[in-house]
Amino acid sequence: MQRKTLLVGVSIFVGLLALTAFLYLTSKPSFRGAVITPPWSAPEINLTDHNGKTFKMSDQHGKVVLLYFGYVNCPNECPLTMAHLKLALESLGDRAKDVQVIMVSTDPVRDTPQALKDFMEHFNPLFLGLTGTPGELQKAWKDYGVTVEAGGETHSTYLYVIDPAGNVRETFLPDTEPKDIVGDVGLFLKGK
């Protein structure tokens, strides 16, 4: 009788172990950012980068794009976000070559190309600062739901994550830990 009870117990344990392994292997990845369901196609952005080159969002297909709207003279959120992105890309190592960080200016009067370049290079020389005419910038702001006040302040402090297919998949807040960004970007680089 004890042997039969032991065999039943072992069978139940093995069954639970197999079920746990199956669920683990077939579960969907857990994202740390605010997932956008369903994802939406990233609106085109036609601006000029801080090097004077034409920038089009559609040229970024194949990369994970981390898109932020901010300004060089921002006292808090913008430098915090860029610092976290710097740490995140450093943690990605070689995979960082498939990620593009972009900050669209919300203060085109003070965010000259040189000011943007200096700001971006402070964090990572591969980060891009974008600017343009008031009309071009207003279109980008509107397309991404960004409200800009005088002086460049914005009430839309999201970091948009755009997958390699060009879809906006999630957002992060400025104080998101770099490890959370790394985890999600890693999943997008794997095609999740």
C-alpha positions as CSV (number, residue, x, y, z in Angstrom):
1,M,0.0,0.0,0.0
2,Q,2.8,2.4,0.9
3,R,4.6,1.6,-2.4
4,K,1.3,2.4,-4.4
5,T,1.0,5.7,-2.5
6,L,4.6,6.5,-3.2
7,L,4.1,5.8,-6.9
8,V,1.0,7.9,-7.1
9,G,2.8,10.8,-5.3
10,V,5.8,10.5,-7.7
11,S,3.5,10.4,-10.7
12,I,1.7,13.5,-9.6
13,F,5.0,15.3,-8.9
14,V,6.4,14.4,-12.3
15,G,3.1,15.4,-14.0
16,L,3.2,18.8,-12.2
17,L,6.8,19.3,-13.2
18,A,6.1,18.5,-16.8
19,L,3.1,20.9,-16.8
20,T,5.2,23.7,-15.3
21,A,7.9,23.1,-17.9
22,F,5.3,23.2,-20.7
23,L,3.7,26.4,-19.4
24,Y,7.1,28.0,-19.0
25,L,8.3,27.1,-22.5
26,T,5.0,28.2,-24.2
27,S,4.3,31.3,-22.3
28,K,4.5,34.7,-23.9
29,P,7.3,37.0,-22.9
30,S,6.5,39.4,-20.0
31,F,7.1,43.0,-21.0
32,R,8.0,45.6,-18.3
33,G,6.8,48.7,-20.2
34,A,3.2,49.7,-20.9
35,V,2.3,47.4,-23.8
36,I,0.2,49.0,-26.6
37,T,-2.5,46.6,-27.8
38,P,-2.8,46.4,-30.7
39,P,0.5,48.0,-31.8
40,W,0.2,50.9,-34.2
41,S,2.3,51.8,-37.1
42,A,4.9,54.4,-36.1
43,P,3.9,57.7,-37.9
44,E,6.5,59.0,-40.3
45,I,8.9,61.6,-39.0
46,N,10.6,63.9,-41.5
47,L,13.1,66.1,-39.6
48,T,16.8,66.9,-39.6
49,D,19.3,65.4,-37.3
50,H,21.9,67.3,-35.3
51,N,24.5,66.6,-38.0
52,G,22.3,68.3,-40.6
53,K,21.2,65.1,-42.3
54,T,17.6,64.3,-43.3
55,F,16.0,61.9,-41.0
56,K,13.0,59.6,-41.9
57,M,11.5,57.2,-39.3
58,S,10.8,54.7,-42.1
59,D,14.6,54.5,-42.7
60,Q,14.9,52.9,-39.2
61,H,13.1,49.7,-40.1
62,G,15.1,46.7,-38.9
63,K,16.1,48.5,-35.7
64,V,14.5,49.0,-32.4
65,V,13.9,52.7,-32.0
66,L,13.7,54.4,-28.6
67,L,11.9,57.7,-29.3
68,Y,11.7,60.5,-26.9
69,F,10.4,64.1,-27.1
70,G,12.4,66.5,-25.0
71,Y,14.7,69.5,-24.9
72,V,18.3,70.3,-24.1
73,N,17.5,72.8,-21.2
74,C,15.1,70.3,-19.5
75,P,16.1,70.2,-15.8
76,N,14.9,66.6,-14.9
77,E,13.1,64.1,-17.2
78,C,15.2,64.5,-20.3
79,P,18.7,64.1,-18.8
80,L,17.3,61.3,-16.6
81,T,15.8,59.5,-19.6
82,M,19.0,59.9,-21.7
83,A,21.2,58.7,-18.8
84,H,19.0,55.6,-18.4
85,L,19.1,54.9,-22.2
86,K,22.9,55.3,-22.1
87,L,23.1,52.6,-19.4
88,A,20.6,50.4,-21.2
89,L,22.6,50.5,-24.5
90,E,25.8,49.8,-22.6
91,S,24.2,46.7,-21.1
92,L,23.0,45.5,-24.5
93,G,26.7,45.2,-25.7
94,D,26.9,44.2,-29.4
95,R,23.1,44.1,-29.7
96,A,23.1,48.0,-29.3
97,K,24.1,48.3,-32.9
98,D,20.5,47.4,-33.7
99,V,19.0,50.1,-31.5
100,Q,18.6,53.8,-32.4
101,V,17.9,56.4,-29.7
102,I,16.2,59.5,-30.9
103,M,15.1,62.7,-29.2
104,V,12.8,65.0,-31.0
105,S,13.2,68.6,-29.9
106,T,10.3,70.3,-28.2
107,D,12.2,73.6,-28.0
108,P,13.4,74.4,-31.5
109,V,14.3,78.0,-30.6
110,R,17.1,77.0,-28.1
111,D,17.7,73.4,-29.4
112,T,20.1,74.4,-32.2
113,P,21.8,71.5,-34.1
114,Q,25.0,72.2,-32.1
115,A,23.1,72.3,-28.8
116,L,21.4,69.0,-29.6
117,K,24.7,67.4,-30.7
118,D,26.5,68.5,-27.5
119,F,23.6,67.1,-25.4
120,M,23.4,63.8,-27.2
121,E,27.2,63.3,-27.3
122,H,27.2,63.8,-23.5
123,F,25.3,60.5,-23.3
124,N,26.2,58.6,-26.5
125,P,27.6,59.9,-29.8
126,L,25.2,57.6,-31.7
127,F,22.1,59.1,-30.1
128,L,20.3,61.4,-32.5
129,G,18.7,64.8,-31.7
130,L,16.1,65.9,-34.3
131,T,14.8,69.3,-35.1
132,G,13.0,71.0,-38.0
133,T,10.7,73.8,-39.0
134,P,7.9,74.7,-36.6
135,G,5.4,73.0,-39.0
136,E,7.5,69.8,-39.3
137,L,8.0,69.6,-35.5
138,Q,4.3,70.3,-34.8
139,K,3.3,67.4,-37.1
140,A,5.7,65.0,-35.3
141,W,4.4,66.2,-31.9
142,K,0.8,65.8,-33.0
143,D,1.3,62.4,-34.6
144,Y,2.7,61.0,-31.3
145,G,0.3,62.8,-29.0
146,V,2.8,65.2,-27.5
147,T,1.6,68.5,-26.1
148,V,4.3,71.2,-26.0
149,E,4.2,74.3,-23.9
150,A,6.2,77.5,-24.1
151,G,9.9,76.8,-23.3
152,G,9.8,73.2,-24.5
153,E,8.0,71.7,-21.6
154,T,5.8,68.7,-22.5
155,H,3.2,66.7,-20.7
156,S,4.0,63.7,-22.8
157,T,7.1,62.3,-21.2
158,Y,6.9,58.8,-22.7
159,L,9.7,56.9,-24.2
160,Y,8.2,55.2,-27.2
161,V,9.5,51.7,-28.2
162,I,9.2,51.0,-31.9
163,D,10.0,47.4,-33.0
164,P,12.1,46.5,-36.1
165,A,8.9,46.3,-38.2
166,G,8.1,49.9,-37.5
167,N,5.3,49.4,-34.9
168,V,4.9,51.3,-31.7
169,R,4.8,48.5,-29.2
170,E,5.1,50.0,-25.8
171,T,6.0,53.1,-23.7
172,F,8.2,53.7,-20.7
173,L,8.2,56.5,-18.2
174,P,11.4,58.6,-17.8
175,D,12.3,57.0,-14.5
176,T,12.2,53.4,-15.9
177,E,15.2,51.4,-14.8
178,P,17.7,50.6,-17.5
179,K,17.4,46.9,-16.8
180,D,13.7,47.0,-17.7
181,I,14.5,48.8,-21.0
182,V,17.2,46.2,-21.7
183,G,14.9,43.3,-21.0
184,D,12.2,44.6,-23.4
185,V,14.5,45.7,-26.1
186,G,16.2,42.3,-26.0
187,L,12.8,40.7,-26.6
188,F,12.1,43.0,-29.6
189,L,15.5,42.2,-31.0
190,K,14.6,38.5,-30.8
191,G,11.4,39.2,-32.8
192,K,8.9,38.9,-29.9
